[in-house]
Amino acid sequence: MIALNSEGPLTADMATCTRNVWKVLSGCQKQLLSAGGPSYSAVSQVAPRTLPIRTYAAVRARKKDKKEEEKKKEKEEKKEKRVIDDKDRPKPFGKTAWVPVDDVYVKRFYARVVHSASDSVSMLKRFQKLDFAPADQPVYVDLKLDMKLEKKKKVDPFVSTVHLPHPFKTEINKVLVFTEDSGQAKVAKENGAAVVGGAELIQPILDDEISADFYIAVPDILTKILPLKNKLRKKFPKGKRGSVTNNISQALQLFKTGHEYMVESDCFVRTQIATVRPTWLPQNVLLCSTCPVSKSSPTCR
């Protein structure tokens, strides 16, 4: 038999009751704090809350100086992008725009830059030094002619000769004159014709024994030299080209030092007009050289 103390069970019951009471009170306090305001994890739930109270006014923001504001405005104006007015002309086909806005861009997304004639000449001279090109480097011009006529008609492609104000060739063109008149033959030889003759020149020309850069004929002999039409082709004498005439001296002056050009692809003239010589060639030489080609042709675009 085990002897029990009469006071032992009573003290144990009292301890359990006090623990249960404290648990209930702590639960009620948590509910009151959550309903009354925000909970603070750093502060103990049992300790009383002390919220900070500001007893002074807020500091007034300091105004910036006018100079700083002006500097900022200037920077913003400089950073503004360049505005290009392209409303009047349509957007180029397959391109982003006519002119790029940024300094760095992909070249194939924009239209090709078109320079003026004077700028092009100065660029050619500058690039010649950088590329170590020869002094007699040829300069070519690419002209687009307006070949349209009334009622949907067009000008046929043609070949013509023009005098350049500043010739770039040192050699004189070889000119052959067809004539059977002794007086005209004498005039042709005096004016620098390389070969002068009549129908007897047909066979040597067909056999490639005689050749020339230009062929001139008088109207009386034109029917006799028709067998040469397939051989000479575009060089065959024609009235439109000025190679069929009785004024042999004037024709020789044109063809001896003249520059021949032809229309390709229905409306384009691609021909040499000068050579780049940075030591003595002024810019106006190239500019003037393009004028006779465009004036002697249909409307130049």
C-alpha contacts under 8 A as a table, 3 or more apart, distances in Angstrom:
res1	aa1	res2	aa2	distance
4	L	8	G	7.62
5	N	8	G	5.53
6	S	9	P	7.17
6	S	10	L	7.98
7	E	10	L	5.56
7	E	11	T	6.53
8	G	11	T	5.55
8	G	12	A	6.58
9	P	12	A	5.25
9	P	13	D	6.29
10	L	13	D	5.24
10	L	14	M	6.36
11	T	14	M	5.17
11	T	15	A	6.40
12	A	15	A	5.25
12	A	16	T	6.48
13	D	16	T	5.34
13	D	17	C	6.31
14	M	17	C	5.15
14	M	18	T	6.33
15	A	18	T	5.30
15	A	19	R	6.35
16	T	19	R	5.17
16	T	20	N	6.30
17	C	20	N	5.20
17	C	21	V	6.27
18	T	21	V	5.09
18	T	22	W	6.32
19	R	22	W	5.28
19	R	23	K	6.35
20	N	23	K	5.14
20	N	24	V	6.36
21	V	24	V	5.22
21	V	25	L	6.25
22	W	25	L	5.10
22	W	26	S	6.10
23	K	26	S	5.25
23	K	27	G	6.28
24	V	27	G	5.20
24	V	28	C	6.32
25	L	28	C	5.16
25	L	29	Q	6.24
26	S	29	Q	5.10
26	S	30	K	6.38
27	G	30	K	5.24
27	G	31	Q	6.48
28	C	31	Q	5.24
28	C	32	L	6.27
29	Q	32	L	5.14
29	Q	33	L	6.23
29	Q	45	Q	7.92
29	Q	46	V	7.93
30	K	33	L	5.22
30	K	34	S	6.23
30	K	45	Q	7.22
31	Q	34	S	5.28
31	Q	35	A	6.20
32	L	35	A	5.30
32	L	36	G	6.00
33	L	36	G	5.22
33	L	37	G	6.21
33	L	38	P	7.49
33	L	39	S	6.76
34	S	37	G	5.89
34	S	38	P	6.37
34	S	39	S	6.21
40	Y	43	V	5.51
40	Y	44	S	7.81
40	Y	45	Q	7.99
41	S	44	S	7.17
43	V	47	A	7.27
43	V	49	R	7.89
44	S	47	A	5.38
45	Q	48	P	7.71
54	R	57	A	7.97
64	K	68	E	6.85
64	K	69	E	7.22
65	D	68	E	5.49
65	D	69	E	6.66
66	K	69	E	5.12
66	K	70	E	6.22
67	K	70	E	5.09
67	K	71	K	6.22
68	E	71	K	5.13
68	E	72	K	6.29
69	E	72	K	5.14
69	E	73	K	6.30
70	E	73	K	5.08
70	E	74	E	6.27
71	K	74	E	5.12
71	K	75	K	6.29
72	K	75	K	5.12
72	K	76	E	6.23
73	K	76	E	5.09
73	K	77	E	6.22
74	E	77	E	5.11
74	E	78	K	6.28
75	K	78	K	5.12
75	K	79	K	6.22
76	E	79	K	5.07
76	E	80	E	6.32
77	E	80	E	5.26
81	K	101	V	7.07
82	R	101	V	6.22
83	V	101	V	7.70
84	I	99	V	7.73
84	I	101	V	7.93
85	D	88	D	7.70
86	D	89	R	5.72
86	D	90	P	7.31
86	D	91	K	7.73
86	D	98	W	7.76
87	K	90	P	7.15
91	K	95	K	7.41
91	K	96	T	7.60
91	K	97	A	6.06
91	K	98	W	6.97
92	P	95	K	5.43
92	P	96	T	7.42
92	P	97	A	6.47
92	P	98	W	6.54
92	P	111	A	6.88
94	G	109	F	7.74
95	K	98	W	7.64
95	K	108	R	7.68
95	K	109	F	4.96
95	K	110	Y	5.21
95	K	111	A	6.53
96	T	109	F	5.41
96	T	110	Y	5.66
97	A	100	P	6.76
97	A	109	F	7.56
97	A	110	Y	5.55
97	A	111	A	6.93
98	W	110	Y	5.79
98	W	111	A	5.19
99	V	110	Y	6.46
99	V	111	A	6.93
99	V	113	V	7.97
100	P	103	D	7.60
100	P	105	Y	6.93
100	P	110	Y	6.76
102	D	105	Y	6.46
106	V	109	F	5.85
106	V	110	Y	7.57
107	K	110	Y	5.81
108	R	111	A	7.54
115	H	119	D	6.14
115	H	120	S	6.07
116	S	119	D	5.30
116	S	120	S	6.11
117	A	120	S	5.09
117	A	121	V	6.32
117	A	287	L	6.65
118	S	121	V	5.27
118	S	122	S	6.40
118	S	283	Q	6.73
118	S	284	N	7.98
118	S	287	L	7.29
119	D	122	S	5.21
119	D	123	M	6.11
120	S	123	M	5.07
120	S	124	L	6.17
121	V	124	L	5.09
121	V	125	K	6.42
121	V	283	Q	6.27
121	V	286	L	7.38
122	S	125	K	5.24
122	S	126	R	6.28
122	S	283	Q	7.39
123	M	126	R	5.06
123	M	127	F	6.02
124	L	127	F	5.19
124	L	128	Q	6.04
124	L	276	V	7.50
125	K	128	Q	5.16
125	K	129	K	6.83
125	K	276	V	6.77
125	K	277	R	7.75
125	K	278	P	5.97
126	R	129	K	5.64
126	R	130	L	6.71
127	F	130	L	4.99
127	F	131	D	5.98
128	Q	131	D	5.21
128	Q	132	F	5.86
128	Q	133	A	5.18
128	Q	134	P	7.75
129	K	132	F	5.16
129	K	133	A	6.75
130	L	133	A	7.95
133	A	137	Q	6.75
134	P	137	Q	5.50
135	A	275	T	7.69
135	A	276	V	6.24
135	A	277	R	5.21
135	A	278	P	7.41
136	D	275	T	5.28
136	D	276	V	5.95
136	D	277	R	6.33
137	Q	275	T	5.31
137	Q	276	V	5.55
137	Q	277	R	7.78
138	P	272	Q	6.60
138	P	273	I	7.79
138	P	274	A	6.06
138	P	275	T	4.39
138	P	276	V	6.49
139	V	272	Q	5.66
139	V	273	I	6.04
139	V	274	A	5.27
139	V	275	T	5.30
139	V	276	V	6.65
140	Y	270	R	6.83
140	Y	271	T	5.44
140	Y	272	Q	4.15
140	Y	273	I	5.76
140	Y	274	A	7.30
141	V	269	V	7.65
141	V	270	R	5.75
141	V	271	T	5.74
141	V	272	Q	6.26
141	V	273	I	6.65
141	V	290	T	7.55
142	D	268	F	6.85
142	D	269	V	5.71
142	D	270	R	4.69
142	D	271	T	7.01
143	L	268	F	5.61
143	L	269	V	5.05
143	L	270	R	6.59
143	L	294	S	7.76
143	L	300	C	6.79
143	L	301	R	7.15
144	K	267	C	5.72
144	K	268	F	4.70
144	K	269	V	6.52
144	K	300	C	6.07
144	K	301	R	5.59
145	L	267	C	5.11
145	L	268	F	6.14
145	L	269	V	7.60
145	L	297	S	7.50
145	L	298	P	6.07
145	L	299	T	5.66
145	L	300	C	4.63
145	L	301	R	5.89
146	D	267	C	6.81
146	D	298	P	6.26
146	D	299	T	5.20
146	D	300	C	6.18
146	D	301	R	6.75
147	M	154	K	5.33
147	M	155	V	5.06
147	M	156	D	7.81
147	M	266	D	7.90
147	M	267	C	6.32
147	M	298	P	6.58
147	M	299	T	7.51
148	K	152	K	6.95
148	K	153	K	6.05
148	K	154	K	4.49
148	K	155	V	6.45
149	L	152	K	6.26
149	L	153	K	4.90
149	L	154	K	5.21
149	L	155	V	6.96
150	E	153	K	5.85
156	D	266	D	7.43
157	P	262	M	7.53
157	P	263	V	5.25
157	P	264	E	6.98
157	P	266	D	5.85
157	P	267	C	7.29
158	F	262	M	5.87
158	F	263	V	5.66
159	V	234	K	7.47
159	V	241	R	7.28
159	V	260	E	7.23
159	V	261	Y	5.89
159	V	262	M	4.23
159	V	263	V	6.49
160	S	241	R	5.83
160	S	260	E	5.75
160	S	261	Y	5.68
160	S	262	M	6.30
161	T	241	R	7.48
161	T	254	L	7.71
161	T	255	F	7.27
161	T	258	G	5.89
161	T	259	H	5.34
161	T	260	E	4.23
161	T	261	Y	6.23
162	V	254	L	7.45
162	V	258	G	5.37
162	V	259	H	5.28
162	V	260	E	6.43
162	V	261	Y	7.99
162	V	292	P	6.67
162	V	293	V	6.62
162	V	296	S	7.31
163	H	167	P	7.86
163	H	254	L	6.85
163	H	257	T	7.05
163	H	258	G	4.80
163	H	259	H	6.10
163	H	292	P	7.10
164	L	167	P	5.49
164	L	258	G	7.15
164	L	259	H	7.01
164	L	273	I	7.88
164	L	289	S	5.59
164	L	292	P	6.56
165	P	285	V	7.91
165	P	288	C	6.91
165	P	289	S	6.07
166	H	274	A	7.97
166	H	285	V	6.43
166	H	289	S	6.62
167	P	170	T	7.93
167	P	257	T	7.78
167	P	274	A	7.35
168	F	273	I	7.58
168	F	274	A	5.44
168	F	275	T	6.53
169	K	172	I	7.64
172	I	256	K	5.64
172	I	257	T	5.88
173	N	212	A	7.98
173	N	213	D	6.01
173	N	214	F	7.51
173	N	255	F	6.93
173	N	256	K	4.74
173	N	257	T	6.28
173	N	258	G	7.90
174	K	193	A	7.31
174	K	194	A	5.81
174	K	212	A	5.19
174	K	213	D	5.17
174	K	214	F	6.59
174	K	256	K	6.69
175	V	193	A	5.46
175	V	194	A	5.50
175	V	195	V	6.89
175	V	212	A	5.69
175	V	213	D	5.95
175	V	214	F	4.86
175	V	215	Y	5.84
175	V	216	I	7.33
175	V	252	L	7.37
175	V	255	F	7.03
175	V	256	K	6.59
176	L	193	A	6.10
176	L	194	A	5.81
176	L	195	V	4.72
176	L	196	V	5.96
176	L	212	A	6.13
176	L	213	D	7.97
176	L	214	F	6.36
176	L	215	Y	4.89
176	L	216	I	6.13
177	V	185	A	7.94
177	V	188	A	7.11
177	V	193	A	6.77
177	V	195	V	6.27
177	V	196	V	4.87
177	V	197	G	6.57
177	V	215	Y	5.99
177	V	216	I	4.72
177	V	217	A	5.67
178	F	196	V	6.10
178	F	197	G	5.31
178	F	198	G	5.18
178	F	199	A	7.77
178	F	215	Y	7.59
178	F	216	I	6.10
178	F	217	A	4.52
178	F	218	V	6.56
178	F	221	I	7.08
179	T	184	Q	6.89
179	T	185	A	6.42
179	T	196	V	7.03
179	T	197	G	5.70
179	T	198	G	5.13
179	T	217	A	6.32
179	T	218	V	6.00
179	T	221	I	6.49
180	E	184	Q	7.86
180	E	185	A	7.26
180	E	197	G	6.49
180	E	198	G	5.15
180	E	221	I	7.50
181	D	184	Q	5.40
181	D	185	A	6.12
182	S	185	A	4.96
182	S	186	K	6.17
183	G	186	K	5.18
183	G	187	V	6.40
184	Q	187	V	5.06
184	Q	188	A	6.12
184	Q	248	I	7.34
185	A	188	A	5.05
185	A	189	K	6.32
185	A	196	V	6.23
185	A	197	G	7.42
186	K	189	K	5.25
186	K	190	E	6.24
187	V	190	E	5.13
187	V	191	N	6.26
187	V	248	I	7.33
187	V	249	S	6.85
188	A	191	N	5.26
188	A	192	G	6.52
188	A	193	A	5.39
188	A	196	V	7.11
188	A	248	I	6.32
188	A	249	S	6.54
188	A	252	L	7.67
189	K	192	G	5.35
189	K	193	A	5.09
189	K	194	A	7.42
189	K	195	V	7.96
189	K	196	V	7.20
190	E	193	A	7.46
191	N	249	S	6.06
191	N	252	L	6.74
191	N	253	Q	7.75
192	G	252	L	7.34
193	A	196	V	6.76
193	A	252	L	7.07
197	G	200	E	6.91
197	G	201	L	6.31
198	G	201	L	6.03
198	G	221	I	7.54
199	A	202	I	5.68
199	A	221	I	7.98
199	A	224	K	6.50
199	A	225	I	6.56
200	E	203	Q	6.85
200	E	204	P	7.95
201	L	204	P	5.56
201	L	205	I	6.22
202	I	205	I	5.32
202	I	206	L	6.30
202	I	225	I	6.83
202	I	227	P	7.61
202	I	228	L	6.79
203	Q	206	L	5.03
203	Q	207	D	6.18
204	P	207	D	5.03
204	P	208	D	6.21
204	P	209	E	5.05
204	P	210	I	5.78
205	I	208	D	5.03
205	I	209	E	5.79
205	I	210	I	4.97
205	I	211	S	6.40
205	I	228	L	7.94
206	L	209	E	7.63
206	L	228	L	7.25
206	L	231	K	6.86
207	D	210	I	7.83
208	D	211	S	6.55
212	A	215	Y	6.94
213	D	235	K	8.00
214	F	235	K	6.42
214	F	255	F	6.72
215	Y	235	K	6.56
215	Y	236	F	6.62
215	Y	237	P	5.94
215	Y	243	S	6.82
216	I	237	P	5.77
216	I	243	S	4.74
216	I	244	V	5.99
216	I	245	T	7.70
216	I	248	I	7.92
216	I	251	A	7.67
217	A	221	I	6.82
217	A	222	L	6.57
217	A	237	P	6.24
217	A	243	S	6.39
217	A	244	V	5.05
217	A	245	T	6.64
218	V	221	I	5.90
218	V	222	L	6.69
218	V	244	V	5.51
218	V	245	T	5.24
218	V	246	N	5.43
219	P	222	L	5.36
219	P	244	V	6.08
219	P	245	T	6.38
219	P	246	N	7.17
220	D	223	T	7.35
221	I	224	K	5.38
221	I	225	I	6.74
222	L	225	I	5.60
222	L	226	L	6.81
223	T	226	L	5.59
224	K	227	P	7.65
225	I	228	L	5.75
225	I	229	K	7.58
226	L	229	K	5.40
227	P	230	N	7.07
227	P	231	K	7.87
228	L	231	K	5.07
228	L	232	L	5.90
228	L	233	R	7.97
228	L	236	F	7.38
229	K	232	L	5.47
229	K	233	R	5.51
229	K	236	F	5.92
230	N	233	R	5.22
232	L	235	K	5.12
232	L	236	F	5.13
233	R	236	F	5.56
237	P	241	R	7.58
237	P	242	G	7.96
237	P	243	S	5.05
237	P	244	V	5.72
238	K	241	R	5.47
238	K	242	G	6.51
238	K	243	S	5.51
238	K	244	V	5.46
239	G	242	G	5.07
239	G	243	S	5.95
239	G	244	V	4.82
239	G	245	T	7.23
240	K	243	S	7.78
241	R	244	V	7.75
242	G	245	T	6.71
242	G	251	A	7.14
243	S	251	A	6.80
245	T	248	I	6.61
245	T	251	A	7.57
247	N	250	Q	5.75
247	N	251	A	6.49
248	I	251	A	5.11
248	I	252	L	6.08
249	S	252	L	5.20
249	S	253	Q	6.40
250	Q	253	Q	5.21
250	Q	254	L	6.53
251	A	254	L	5.21
251	A	255	F	6.26
252	L	255	F	5.23
252	L	256	K	5.69
253	Q	256	K	5.62
253	Q	257	T	6.77
253	Q	258	G	7.93
254	L	257	T	6.08
254	L	258	G	5.26
255	F	258	G	4.83
255	F	259	H	7.71
261	Y	269	V	7.10
261	Y	270	R	7.63
261	Y	271	T	6.18
262	M	269	V	6.14
262	M	270	R	7.67
262	M	271	T	8.00
263	V	266	D	6.51
263	V	267	C	6.08
263	V	268	F	5.46
263	V	269	V	4.91
263	V	270	R	7.65
264	E	267	C	6.22
264	E	268	F	5.13
264	E	269	V	6.05
264	E	270	R	7.51
265	S	268	F	5.96
273	I	286	L	7.21
273	I	289	S	6.12
273	I	290	T	6.76
274	A	286	L	6.40
274	A	289	S	7.35
276	V	281	L	6.89
277	R	280	W	6.04
277	R	281	L	5.10
278	P	281	L	5.74
278	P	282	P	7.81
281	L	285	V	6.82
282	P	285	V	5.73
282	P	286	L	7.80
283	Q	286	L	5.86
283	Q	287	L	6.63
284	N	287	L	4.82
284	N	288	C	5.86
285	V	288	C	5.37
285	V	289	S	6.08
286	L	289	S	5.04
286	L	290	T	6.64
287	L	290	T	5.78
287	L	291	C	7.18
288	C	291	C	5.41
288	C	292	P	7.68
289	S	292	P	6.51
289	S	293	V	7.60
290	T	293	V	5.60
290	T	294	S	6.54
291	C	294	S	5.33
291	C	295	K	6.05
292	P	295	K	5.03
292	P	296	S	5.95
293	V	296	S	5.49
293	V	297	S	6.41
294	S	297	S	5.28
294	S	298	P	7.32
294	S	299	T	7.33
294	S	300	C	5.74
295	K	298	P	7.35
295	K	299	T	7.80
295	K	300	C	7.90
297	S	300	C	7.30
